[in-house]
Amino acid sequence: MSIPNWGDVHRKGQLAHESFHVFSPAKQPEATYLDEGLATLNAKQSQNYNPHPNSKYHEALSLVEDLIATCSDSIRELVSVLASDIIAVCKKFHSDKAYLLVRKFYA
């Protein structure tokens, strides 16, 4: 299937992003910034994809990258997550950013 008017990097990035959701299958109303940030990070790392700077995906990616930079092992310990879980796993991570990560992405 070919998506018209999409560059190769965007198309491959989108496929990498969506493939992450196979392993993290939150339904759209349940998806958080953490879910979408991790999916976007997968696209960035595997396909050199970067979302538009003014998009929610860019914000989600930035928050996830900040969490990983602050506490590199924290992601593997987070499954179903609350802001308090993020703070408990990574005490150095700012609580306001933790609350931003657990917001519903499609609200």
C-alpha angles and dihedrals in degrees: 000000000000122000110215121235094013120124118230093252092051093046093049091043091053091049091050090048093051093043089061089062089062087068095037103038104184112159113242096258089051098046115118133198086259091058094047093040092054091047090050091047088055089053092047095049097041101036105019088245123161123186122227109287093237096050131105087238090061090050091049091048092049092051092049092047089050091051091050092046090050097043112009096189096046098092095063090054094052120083114141098015142198125184088252089057091055091048091047092051094042112027092178093060114099112254093222089059091047089057090048090054095055096049116118106263097209098042 
